[in-house]
Structures are given as C-alpha cells and as structure tokens.
Amino acid sequence: MRSIDVEIVAKEVERLFIEANYILPDDVKNKLEEALVYETNPLSKDILNILKINYKKSEEMIYPLCQDTGMAVVFLEIGQEIHFENGFIGDAICKGVENAYNKGYLRKSVVADPLKNRANTKTNLPPVIHTEITKGDKLKITVIPKGFGAENQSAIKMLTPSDGREGIIDFIVSGVIKSGGKGCPPSVIGVGIGGTFEYAAILAKKALLISLDKPNEDPFYKDMEEEILTKINQSGVGSQGIGGNISCLSIKILTYPTHIAGLPVAYNYCCHSTRHKSCVI
C-alpha cells in the first residue's frame, strides 16, 4: 500500500491545466507544420501560419492558446495499491482546477445548471472526472481543457451491426463536413466504436489523447482512419471553413467489445488547439 497526499494531487492538477492551456503538444505542432506543406489555398495557408504564430506567442508570452479555456475534464488512472490521505481526492481535483483558472487567468466557462439556472459558477467548477482502477501503486492524471466550439460539433449514434464499416465512415464524414467552420478546423477527431451508449462517447474523448504521430497498430482501423481523413480533407472545408485541402489533421479510433445487437459510434470533435497534459505520481 502506498499513500499519496491529496494536496500533491491538487498542485499537479493546477499545474497541468495551466500548462495545457498555454503550451500546445508537440504532436499537434508537427501536424500543423505538415498542413502548411500540403495546403494549397492561400487564405487557408495564411490561417495556418497565424495558428503557428499563435502557439509560439502563447508559449513565449505566457497567455492562453484560445479564449475558450474549456470545461475541465480529468481522467484518473488509480492504482489499486494507492491510499489517499489528508482529504478527499474529488475535493483536491476541484481545488486544483479552481486554482489553475484563477492563477492562470483562464476564462471561467461553467454554468451552475444546464437549463434552469445558467449562472456562471465563477470557478470553472465542477470538473468532469473519469476514474479507472488499474494495477500497481501509481496515479496517472490526464487533463483536457475542452472548448465547446468544437465540443458542440460532436455526435453519437446507435448504429446496427448491418451498418458496418461504411455506415460508421458515412456518419463521421458527413457530420464533420456539415459542421463546416463551426468547430475551428483543421480538426482532430476522436472516434469511439463499441461498448455501450455512454462508453462510446468516453472512448471518443480518450482517443483525442493518442499522439497524432502514432499510427494505429491495427491495420483494419489504420486504414479506416486514413479513409475518413482523406474524405474529410477532400470536402474543401479548409482552415476555419474558408476553403482548402486540409480540413482535418488526424483521425484516432478506439474500440471496445459490444453487444451482439449493437454498433455504438461516437466522434468527439476537437479544434486545431488539441490541448491535454498528463503526469504520473
């Protein structure tokens, strides 16, 4: 059994959210550089250059990559040999989120109720927390400040087994193209296939955490990712929806076994500012 003081968790959550909002991951930078090479539309190319300047300035001058600094999403992988001490882990995460959004001068974007009372909580609380119990005595924390211009373009559908591969591809491609410039393309699309209604959506969110430089190890799904990417980029949507041949930077698919009667599919749309950060305690 290993003990972890929840105050350490709070401090790490604070650090991760600030860094995620200020520093774009290297794999996303690499994909934007590639996009600049392959984009032929002059206006889209200008936008890609602006995005490049933006992420460099954000890192150098210490300001957020985007004004939408997101709703706080936290993934915890908790080793079963861990014991948390000096408080409740949930409270520690909330403390870390609130401190990050105050100290980092990050916009608070959370409302107290989705419908009847849309008053800003002024703390960016509560976060959305996903937990998974793992072997060992390590704690992995992953944070995603998820902006809603892109989140609003996401979708889930309960397909049937007969819809198959083509049904999935059509659902994703048609939906992403229909979004046009609303989600701030060039996009990164996380796809979840299988499980249940809610788990497909969680898989889609998790897929956004996969390095864009890492190819899918399963040839079947690697081919599927490439086909979806090609079809979206052939749409001509372009950067910010103004036209061009680079509308999407990457497609990432995660799968899970499912019921004999179902084929749940979800895609989580993320903009060019695909922000996330992890640590292991």
N, C-alpha and C positions, 0 to 999 in steps of 0.2 A: 504494500500500500504506500502511495506517495501523496503527500499533502501539497496543495497549491493554495496560496493566499489569494483570495478573490480580488484584493487590491492590485495584485500584479495583472490580473485579467483586465481590470478596469483601465489601467495605464496602457496596456497593449492595444486594447480596443480603441482608445483615444488616439494613439499614435497611428494605427493602421488607417483609420478613417481620414485623418488629416493627410497622410501621405498618399492615400488612394485618390483623394480629391485634387492633389497638386501635381502628382507625377504619373504620367501615362506609362503603362507597362511596355517593356522593350519589344515584345512580340507585336503589339499594336503599332508601335512606331515603325517596325520593319514592314508591316503590311501597307502602311500609308506611303512609305518610300516606294514600294513596289507599284502601288496605284499610280504614283506620279510618273513612273516609267511607261505604264500601259495606257494611261488616259490620253485621249486624242482631242477631246473637246476643250478649246482654250479656256472657256469660262469655268468648267469643272476643274481644269488643271490649276487655275488661279485659286479656286476654293481649297484644293488640296494643299497648295503652298501656304495659304493662310492658316490652315489647320496645323501644318508643320511649325509655322512661326508661333502659333498659339501655344502648342505644348512645350516648345522651348522656352518661351517667355514665362509660362506658368511655373516651370521648374526653377528658372533663374531668379524671377522676381517674387516668388512665393505668393502666388494667388491661384484661385481655383481654375481648373480647366474649363469649367462651364458654370454659368449662373445657377443652373439646376444642380445642386449638390446632393440631390437624391433623398429617397427614403432609405433608412439604414437597414440593410439585410445582413444577417450574421449566420454563418454556418459554423457549428461546433462539432468537432470530432473528438469525443471524450473517451479516453482510455478507461477501461473498467477498473483499473487499479488506482484510479485517482480519487482522492478525498479533498473536497473544497473546504477551506476553513476561514473563519473570521467574517462570515456573511453568506448571503445567497448569491449564486452565480448570475441569476437573472438581474438582480439589482446592480451587480458590478458591471454588467454589459450596458445597462441603461445609463449608469454613471459615466462610463467611457464614451458613449455616444453623445450625451449632453455636453460633456467637457470638450469633445472634439469640435462640435458645432459652435460652441461659444469661443473657445480659444483659437480655432482655425478660421473664424469669421465666415462660417459656412451658412448658407441660407437655410432657415428652418422652414420645412415644406409640409409638415404633417398636420392634418386637421383632426379634431377630437372625435368626430363621428362622420362616417361616410355620407350621411344623408341629412339627419335632422339638426345637427349642430356642427357646421363646417368651420368652427373657430380654430385658428392656428394654436397648437399647443405651446408654441414659442420655445420648445426644447428639442424639436425633431424627434420626440418620443411619442409613442413607443416604437422600438425597432421590430423587425420581423426576425424571429430566431428559429433556426432549424437545428436540431440536435441528432447526432448519430453516436451510438455506443460502439467503440472499437476495442480491439485487444491492446494490452500494454498499459503504460503509465504516462503517456504523452497527451497533451491537449493541443489540437490544431484549431486555430481561429482563422476564418476567412471572412473578410468584409466586402460588401458590394454597396457602394452608394448608387442606388438605381434611380436615374432620372425618368420622369414619366412622359416626356415627349416620345421616347422610344417605347417605354413600357405599355403605353396606350395602343401601340400597333401590334401587340402580341395577341395570340389566339390559341384556342384549344378546340379540338373536335373529336368526337367519339366515332371514329370510322369503324367499318365492319371488316372482318378478315378478307372479304372478297374485293375490297377497295385496293388492297395490296400496295406494292411499291409505287405504282403510278398515281394512286389516289393520294398518297402522302405527298408526293412531289407536287402534284397539282394544287393541293391545299396550301402548301407553304409558298410556292412560287406565285400563285395568283394573289394570295393575301399580302405578301411583301410588295409586289408590284403595285397593287391597289393603294397601298399606303403612300406611294409617291415620295414626296419630300418631308412628310409629317414627322418621321422618326429620325431626322437629321442623318441621312445616308452620306457617305458609304457606311453600310451597316455591318454588324456581326450578328449572326442568327444562331441561337442555341436551340437545338431540337431535342425533344424527349419523346421516345416511342415506347409504348408498353406500360406495364404496371396497371394502375387504376386512374380514374379521372384526375385526382389531385396529384398523384405521383408523376404522371407525365409532365405536369407543369413544373414540378420541382426538378425533374431531370433536365428540362429545358433550361432552367436557371443555372443549374450546375454545369451544363455544357458550355456556358459562357466563361467558365473558369479554366477551360482547357487552353493550353498555349496554342496560339494561332500558327506557330511554327511547327507544331507536332502533327504529323499526318495520322489519320485513323488507322489503327493496326489491323482492322478487319477489312479485307478487300471489298466486300459487298457494300459496306457502309461508306468506305472511302470513295467508291465510285458514285454512290448516291449523293454524297456531299458535293462532289465535283459537278455532277449534273445539275443539281439545284443552283449552285453558284453560277454556272455557265448561263442557265436560263434567266436568272435574275439580272445578270450583267448584260444579257442580250436585249433586255427590256428598254434600254436607253434612258432610264430614270436619271442616272448620274448623281453627282455630289449635290446634296441639298435639293434634289429634284429638278435641276435646271437642264438636264440632258448630259449624256456622256456614256462611255462604255464601262465605267467602274461604278456600280451601284452598291455592291456588297464586297466586303473584304474577306469574309470567311463564313463557312457553314460548319457547325460542330454538332454531331449527333451522339446522344447517349441512349442506350436501350435497357429494357428490363423485361423479364418474363411477364406474360399477361394471361388473361382468361381465354378459354377456347372460343368464346363468343365475341371477343373484343379486339380492337386495334386503336387504343387511345393515342392521340398525337397532339403535341403542343409545340409551339415555337415561341421563344422569348426574343423579342427584337431588342437589339442594343445599338446605340449610335456609334459613330467613329470613336467617341471617347469611352471606350470599354474599360471601366475602372474597377479594379479589385486588388486586394492585398492580403497576404497570409503570413502567419507566424506559427511556430511550434514552441510550446512551453514544456 
